[in-house]
Amino acid sequence: LNKYKFYNKIKIKDNIFTRGNEGLIKFQKIPLKILNKYNLKNKKVLDIGCRDGLFSFEAEKLGAKSILGIDNDLSLGATKFLIPFFKSKVKMKKINLYDLTKHKKKYDLIIFYGVLYHLRYPIWALKIIKDRLNKNGVLLIETALYILGDKKVPLLYCPFDNNNPYDKTSCTFFNEIGLIQSLSSLGLKVKHISYSAAPKNLIKKVFLQKQYPIR
């Protein structure tokens, strides 16, 4: 395991886990819990931004018939060690999200965790993903939301340089109603929303970091 760098904390056996990124592990609990609500027996699953395959392997445990994980930067830890070690049927390919327009296969469930807020063309990306869903298919999204301002106005905050509350690769933040209405405009119905922390606490944290002007 020490040969590879891991993003996710994944159980290997007994008390042995991949190290993962300690700062991000807590944000993986709710997405895992939500994924586990679905019976994936004989379902086809697409995991966009799969990284080390945490959610891909979980989908396999839940009975998925086929799982494709895609990422711009494939995890060698997953492809060289985890898939062979688990004797997993998960397939991982180096594919850019926007190149899914060339990909004609459709899926019963698409996992889209930790990617949306990195995209400069988020609505186009959501349209591409919607086109890869089977009828009555399910899309699971995990993303960072913009939580300041008028919550009744649909917004897409596009920071650049010093205005960015996250790292430089994080460049688009919907507010809640903005994301809901964007998905609705594509024919997708939002059934459930969960926060990893209470919005009031998130707002307090943002103010303390002084990433936004306080008026």
C-alpha positions as CSV (number, residue, x, y, z in Angstrom):
1,L,0.0,0.0,0.0
2,N,2.9,2.4,0.7
3,K,3.7,2.3,-3.0
4,Y,0.6,4.3,-3.8
5,K,-1.0,7.6,-2.9
6,F,-4.7,7.3,-2.0
7,Y,-7.4,10.0,-1.9
8,N,-10.0,7.7,-0.3
9,K,-10.0,5.7,2.9
10,I,-10.9,2.2,1.8
11,K,-11.0,-0.9,4.0
12,I,-8.6,-3.6,2.7
13,K,-9.2,-6.2,5.4
14,D,-9.6,-6.4,9.2
15,N,-8.0,-3.2,10.5
16,I,-6.1,-2.3,7.3
17,F,-7.2,0.7,5.3
18,T,-5.7,2.9,2.6
19,R,-4.6,6.1,4.2
20,G,-6.7,8.6,2.2
21,N,-6.9,12.3,2.7
22,E,-7.7,12.9,6.4
23,G,-9.2,16.3,5.7
24,L,-11.8,14.9,3.2
25,I,-12.7,11.6,4.8
26,K,-15.5,13.2,6.9
27,F,-17.2,14.4,3.7
28,Q,-17.4,10.9,2.4
29,K,-19.7,9.6,5.1
30,I,-23.0,11.1,3.9
31,P,-22.4,10.3,0.2
32,L,-21.7,6.7,1.2
33,K,-24.8,6.6,3.4
34,I,-27.0,7.9,0.6
35,L,-25.5,5.4,-1.9
36,N,-26.3,2.6,0.5
37,K,-30.0,3.4,0.3
38,Y,-30.2,1.9,-3.2
39,N,-30.6,-1.7,-4.2
40,L,-28.2,-1.9,-7.2
41,K,-28.8,-5.6,-8.0
42,N,-28.3,-6.0,-11.7
43,K,-28.0,-2.3,-12.2
44,K,-25.4,-0.5,-14.4
45,V,-23.4,2.2,-12.6
46,L,-21.2,5.1,-13.8
47,D,-18.9,6.7,-11.2
48,I,-17.6,10.1,-12.5
49,G,-14.4,11.3,-10.9
50,C,-13.9,7.8,-9.3
51,R,-10.5,8.4,-7.9
52,D,-9.5,5.3,-5.9
53,G,-12.9,3.7,-6.4
54,L,-14.4,4.1,-2.9
55,F,-18.0,4.5,-4.3
56,S,-17.4,2.1,-7.3
57,F,-16.4,-0.7,-4.9
58,E,-19.4,0.1,-2.7
59,A,-21.7,-0.1,-5.7
60,E,-20.3,-3.5,-6.4
61,K,-21.1,-4.6,-2.9
62,L,-24.6,-3.4,-3.4
63,G,-25.0,-5.8,-6.3
64,A,-24.4,-3.7,-9.4
65,K,-24.1,-5.7,-12.5
66,S,-21.5,-3.4,-14.1
67,I,-19.5,-0.4,-12.8
68,L,-17.5,2.0,-14.9
69,G,-15.3,4.5,-13.0
70,I,-13.9,7.4,-15.0
71,D,-11.3,10.0,-14.1
72,N,-8.9,12.4,-15.7
73,D,-6.1,11.1,-13.5
74,L,-6.6,7.4,-12.8
75,S,-5.5,6.1,-9.5
76,L,-2.7,3.6,-9.8
77,G,-3.5,2.4,-6.3
78,A,-6.9,1.3,-7.6
79,T,-6.0,-0.1,-11.0
80,K,-2.7,-1.8,-10.0
81,F,-3.6,-2.9,-6.5
82,L,-7.2,-2.6,-5.3
83,I,-9.0,-4.1,-8.3
84,P,-6.8,-7.1,-8.5
85,F,-6.7,-7.6,-4.7
86,F,-10.5,-7.4,-4.4
87,K,-10.9,-9.5,-7.6
88,S,-13.3,-6.7,-8.6
89,K,-15.3,-6.4,-11.8
90,V,-15.1,-2.6,-11.5
91,K,-13.6,-1.1,-14.7
92,M,-11.7,2.2,-14.6
93,K,-10.9,4.3,-17.7
94,K,-9.2,7.6,-18.2
95,I,-12.1,9.6,-19.7
96,N,-12.9,13.3,-19.4
97,L,-16.5,14.0,-18.4
98,Y,-17.1,16.2,-21.5
99,D,-16.0,13.3,-23.7
100,L,-19.0,11.3,-22.5
101,T,-20.8,12.8,-25.5
102,K,-19.1,10.1,-27.5
103,H,-20.1,7.4,-25.0
104,K,-23.5,5.9,-26.0
105,K,-24.0,3.5,-23.1
106,K,-26.7,4.5,-20.5
107,Y,-26.8,3.8,-16.8
108,D,-29.3,3.1,-14.1
109,L,-27.3,5.1,-11.5
110,I,-24.6,7.8,-11.9
111,I,-22.4,8.8,-9.0
112,F,-21.2,12.4,-9.4
113,Y,-19.3,13.1,-6.2
114,G,-16.8,15.9,-5.7
115,V,-16.6,17.1,-9.3
116,L,-19.3,19.7,-10.1
117,Y,-17.6,22.6,-8.3
118,H,-14.4,22.0,-10.3
119,L,-16.1,22.6,-13.7
120,R,-16.2,25.9,-15.7
121,Y,-19.2,24.5,-17.8
122,P,-21.3,22.9,-15.1
123,I,-24.7,23.1,-16.8
124,W,-23.3,21.6,-20.0
125,A,-21.7,18.9,-17.8
126,L,-25.1,18.1,-16.2
127,K,-26.8,17.9,-19.6
128,I,-24.2,15.4,-20.7
129,I,-24.7,13.3,-17.6
130,K,-28.5,13.5,-17.9
131,D,-28.2,12.1,-21.4
132,R,-26.3,9.1,-20.1
133,L,-29.1,8.2,-17.6
134,N,-31.7,5.5,-18.3
135,K,-35.3,6.3,-18.0
136,N,-36.1,6.5,-14.2
137,G,-32.3,6.5,-13.6
138,V,-30.8,8.1,-10.5
139,L,-28.1,10.8,-10.3
140,L,-26.3,11.2,-7.0
141,I,-24.4,14.6,-6.7
142,E,-22.0,15.7,-3.9
143,T,-20.8,19.3,-4.3
144,A,-20.0,22.5,-2.4
145,L,-22.8,25.0,-2.4
146,Y,-22.9,28.8,-2.2
147,I,-24.8,29.6,1.0
148,L,-24.8,33.4,1.2
149,G,-27.1,35.9,-0.3
150,D,-30.8,35.6,-1.1
151,K,-31.8,32.0,-0.9
152,K,-34.8,32.6,-3.1
153,V,-32.7,33.7,-6.1
154,P,-31.0,31.0,-8.2
155,L,-27.3,31.8,-8.3
156,L,-24.1,30.4,-9.8
157,Y,-21.0,31.9,-8.1
158,C,-17.9,31.7,-10.3
159,P,-14.9,32.9,-8.2
160,F,-11.4,33.4,-9.6
161,D,-8.1,33.9,-8.0
162,N,-8.2,35.5,-4.5
163,N,-12.1,35.4,-4.3
164,N,-12.0,31.6,-4.2
165,P,-13.2,30.1,-0.9
166,Y,-11.6,26.7,-1.8
167,D,-8.5,25.8,-3.9
168,K,-7.9,27.2,-7.3
169,T,-9.5,24.3,-9.1
170,S,-12.8,25.0,-7.5
171,C,-14.5,27.5,-9.7
172,T,-18.3,27.1,-9.7
173,F,-20.7,27.1,-6.8
174,F,-24.5,26.9,-7.2
175,N,-26.7,28.0,-4.4
176,E,-29.3,25.4,-3.5
177,I,-32.2,26.7,-5.5
178,G,-29.8,27.5,-8.4
179,L,-28.8,23.8,-8.6
180,I,-32.3,22.6,-8.2
181,Q,-33.7,24.8,-11.0
182,S,-30.7,23.9,-13.3
183,L,-31.4,20.2,-12.8
184,S,-35.1,20.8,-13.3
185,S,-34.5,22.6,-16.5
186,L,-32.8,19.5,-17.8
187,G,-35.7,17.3,-16.8
188,L,-34.2,16.0,-13.5
189,K,-36.3,16.0,-10.3
190,V,-34.5,16.6,-7.0
191,K,-35.9,14.2,-4.4
192,H,-33.5,14.7,-1.5
193,I,-30.8,17.1,-0.2
194,S,-28.4,16.6,2.7
195,Y,-25.8,18.9,4.2
196,S,-22.5,17.6,5.8
197,A,-22.9,20.5,8.3
198,A,-25.6,22.9,9.3
199,P,-25.8,25.9,7.0
200,K,-25.5,28.3,9.9
201,N,-22.2,26.7,10.9
202,L,-21.0,26.9,7.3
203,I,-21.8,30.6,7.1
204,K,-20.0,31.3,10.3
205,K,-17.0,29.4,9.0
206,V,-17.0,31.3,5.8
207,F,-17.1,34.7,7.6
208,L,-14.3,33.7,9.9
209,Q,-12.2,32.8,6.9
210,K,-12.9,36.2,5.5
211,Q,-13.2,34.8,2.0
212,Y,-16.3,37.0,1.2
213,P,-16.8,40.7,1.8
214,I,-19.0,41.3,4.9
215,R,-21.6,44.0,4.4
